[in-house]
Each structure stands twice: as C-alpha cells, then as structure tokens.
C-alpha cells in the first residue's frame, strides 16, 4: 500500500498576508463588565466614585452620627469604596499586562466580595432612605436637619449598589458558565 502520509509530505504553509486583514481577535468570553475588561474597570470606578460621593456628602452633615442608619451607611460605603478601589487596581493591572482574570477561584472571590459589599451597601441605603423619609415626610423636620444631604448620600449609595450588583451579576454569570 503506497499511501502518502502528511508527516512524510507536509502540507504547504498558507501564504503570508500583508497584515491589513489581521484584526485583533476577541474571545467570546470577553464581555464588557467582566473582570479584566475596560467595562469591568469602568464599573469598578463608578462604584468607587458613587461610594466616595455618598461618604463625603454624609460626613459633611454635622449630625449624621446621631442616627445609627447613617453611621451604618458610612461604614458600608467605606467598605464598598475600599473593595472597589482594590479591584479597580487589579483590573488596571490585568488590562495593562493583558492578563486573563477568568480563573474560577479569582472569579469566585470577586463574586463573593461583590455580593457581600453590594448587599451591605443596599441594606445601608435602604435604612438611610427610611430614616430620611421619616425625618422629612413623617416628622416634617427637614428645616432643622440636613435632609438634602441625607437624600443625596442615600441616592449615591443606591447608585453605588446598582453598579456593584452589576459587577456581582457579571462575575456570578462567568462563574456559573464554567
């Protein structure tokens, strides 16, 4: 039997192109918003910015320490801002060195951290919103308190929660799709 084998007669290499058709390839799993992507970095930076804005506005009110819910909001947004800032640095590193952040342990850690911080931020924002409604609508004492600052800080905390929950959902989806 005289049959030609590819190892004996190799196939000719395809012709080289001029490079005009070589576009950067994107893997199917590179969905913006996931860790190590510019969209993921943007989500982290928005989480950080909204959390810091909530913190600054709440701390600027002199009597926020008299209400436990407002102190809880301050603690929650501090934790959220630290978490978001540290993961944004990891995302920046991954983007700069073109490193993949899709290992199941790393994504699992990101998902757990995002889930915890987003739940704490949401609970703190809801508690602060309840107290703000109590002071403003039910007691009618907005003239004596800093209602506008409390409402602004609560709104910023809700925006931080929303972007953190998007990060959590993206990480959880990536973890579940493995």
C-alpha positions in Angstrom: 0.0 0.0 0.0 1.7 3.2 -1.2 -0.3 6.0 0.5 1.2 9.4 1.2 1.2 10.5 4.9 1.2 14.1 6.0 4.2 13.6 8.1 6.2 12.4 5.1 4.7 15.0 2.7 3.9 18.1 4.8 1.1 20.5 3.7 2.3 23.7 2.2 2.0 26.7 4.6 -0.7 29.3 3.7 0.6 32.5 2.0 1.5 35.3 4.3 -0.8 38.3 4.2 0.2 42.0 4.3 -1.3 42.4 7.8 -4.3 44.5 6.7 -6.8 41.7 7.4 -5.3 40.9 10.8 -7.7 42.4 13.2 -7.3 41.9 17.0 -9.3 38.9 17.9 -11.7 38.9 20.8 -12.7 35.8 22.6 -16.4 35.1 23.1 -16.0 35.3 26.8 -14.6 38.9 26.7 -17.9 40.6 27.6 -17.5 44.1 28.8 -18.2 44.3 32.5 -16.3 41.1 33.4 -13.0 41.2 35.4 -10.0 42.4 33.4 -12.0 44.3 30.7 -12.3 48.0 30.3 -16.1 47.7 31.0 -15.3 45.9 34.3 -12.8 48.7 35.2 -15.5 51.3 34.4 -18.0 49.6 36.7 -15.4 49.5 39.5 -14.5 53.2 39.0 -18.2 54.1 39.1 -18.7 52.0 42.3 -15.8 53.8 43.9 -16.9 57.3 42.8 -20.5 56.9 44.0 -19.4 55.4 47.3 -16.9 58.2 47.9 -19.5 60.8 47.0 -22.0 59.2 49.4 -19.3 59.2 52.1 -18.3 62.8 51.6 -21.9 64.1 51.5 -22.9 62.1 54.6 -19.8 63.1 56.6 -20.3 66.8 55.6 -23.6 66.7 57.6 -22.7 67.5 61.2 -25.4 65.4 62.9 -25.2 62.2 61.0 -23.7 60.4 64.0 -26.9 60.8 65.9 -28.6 58.2 63.7 -27.4 54.6 63.6 -28.6 54.0 60.0 -26.4 56.9 58.8 -23.4 55.6 60.6 -24.1 52.2 59.0 -24.2 53.9 55.6 -20.9 55.5 56.3 -19.3 52.1 57.3 -20.9 50.3 54.3 -19.7 52.9 51.7 -16.2 52.9 53.2 -16.1 49.1 52.7 -17.5 49.5 49.2 -15.0 52.1 48.2 -12.1 50.1 49.5 -13.3 47.0 47.8 -13.9 48.8 44.5 -10.6 50.7 44.6 -8.6 47.5 45.2 -10.3 45.6 42.4 -10.0 48.5 40.1 -6.3 48.3 40.6 -6.4 44.6 39.8 -8.4 45.4 36.7 -5.9 48.1 35.6 -3.0 45.6 36.1 -4.8 42.9 34.1 -5.6 45.3 31.3 -2.0 46.7 31.1 -0.3 43.3 31.0 -3.2 41.6 29.0 -3.7 39.1 31.8 -6.9 36.9 32.0 -8.8 37.2 35.2 -11.2 34.3 34.5 -9.8 31.6 36.7 -12.6 30.1 38.8 -11.0 30.9 42.2 -10.4 34.5 41.3 -13.9 35.0 39.8 -15.3 33.2 42.8 -13.5 35.6 45.2 -14.7 38.6 43.1 -18.3 37.3 43.1 -18.4 36.7 46.8 -16.8 40.1 47.6 -19.2 41.9 45.2 -22.2 40.0 46.7 -21.3 40.9 50.3 -20.4 44.6 49.6 -23.4 45.1 47.4 -25.8 43.6 49.9 -24.3 45.7 52.7 -24.5 48.9 50.6 -28.1 48.1 49.6 -29.1 47.5 53.2 -27.4 50.7 54.4 -29.0 52.7 51.6 -32.5 51.3 52.4 -32.1 52.0 56.1 -30.9 55.6 55.4 -33.8 56.1 52.9 -36.2 55.0 55.6 -34.8 57.4 58.2 -34.7 60.2 55.6 -38.4 59.7 54.8 -39.2 59.6 58.5 -37.4 62.9 59.1 -38.7 64.6 56.0 -42.2 63.4 55.4 -43.5 62.0 58.7 -41.9 64.3 61.2 -41.7 67.3 58.9 -38.4 68.4 60.5 -36.3 69.0 57.4 -35.7 72.6 58.2 -33.9 71.5 61.4 -31.9 68.7 59.8 -29.8 68.2 56.7 -32.4 66.4 54.6 -30.9 67.3 51.3 -27.5 66.0 52.2 -29.1 62.8 53.6 -31.1 62.3 50.5 -28.1 62.9 48.2 -25.9 60.5 50.2 -28.6 57.9 50.1 -29.0 58.3 46.3 -25.3 58.0 45.8 -25.3 54.8 47.9 -28.1 53.4 45.8 -26.1 54.2 42.6 -23.0 52.5 44.1 -25.1 49.5 45.0 -26.5 49.3 41.4 -23.1 49.3 39.8 -21.8 46.8 42.4 -24.7 44.5 41.8 -24.0 44.6 38.0 -20.4 43.5 38.8 -21.7 40.8 41.0 -24.1 39.5 38.3 -21.3 39.5 35.6 -18.9 37.7 37.9 -21.6 35.2 39.0 -22.6 34.6 35.4 -19.0 34.0 34.4 -18.6 31.6 37.4 -21.8 29.7 36.6 -21.0 29.4 32.9 -17.9 27.3 33.5 
